[in-house]
Structure formats: C-alpha cells, structure tokens
Amino acid sequence: MTSVIKVREGRFRVYELDSRIGLNGSKSLESFDCLMETESKRFFVWLGDITIDKFTKSTFLNIVQFAEKAGASSMVIV
C-alpha cells in the first residue's frame, strides 16, 4: 500500500481493520488495510478488489469512528 500512496518513511502508521458480522461480531467477513499519514492526519483505506456486499454501511461507520479516534482529520478510500 505504501508503494501506491506516496508517504515519507517513518511518517505513517499502518492498521488492519476487520469487518465483523454475526452475534457480537464473532465472525470476520473481510479485512481492510489502512494507513494514516501522521503529518497531514489523512487516513487511507485500501478496498482493493472487493465486492460491495463486503463493505457495508456499518463497516464504513466503524472505520470512520476508528480513524477519528486515531486522530485523523480526513479519510481517503482507495
């Protein structure tokens, strides 16, 4: 992901977030690689080649909430 998004070495954090389903989120549906550029506070979400049913509204809202808690000021979906 860092080869696609031009970020300076040592100026980013990498996360992997799971989309969970089922009772109490017991089953993982999909995993999303994420990167936050620490200088600009931009949070990048790598969707890649997934079908739309694996990226639900609740998945989007959970990622937004995580990004806000991590200190992001904007989010880019790739």
Secondary structure, DSSP 4 states (H G I P E B T S, - for coil): -TTTS---TTSEEEEEEEEEESGGG-EEEEEEEEEEETTTTEEEEE--S--GGGS-HHHHHHHHHHHHHTT-SEEEE-
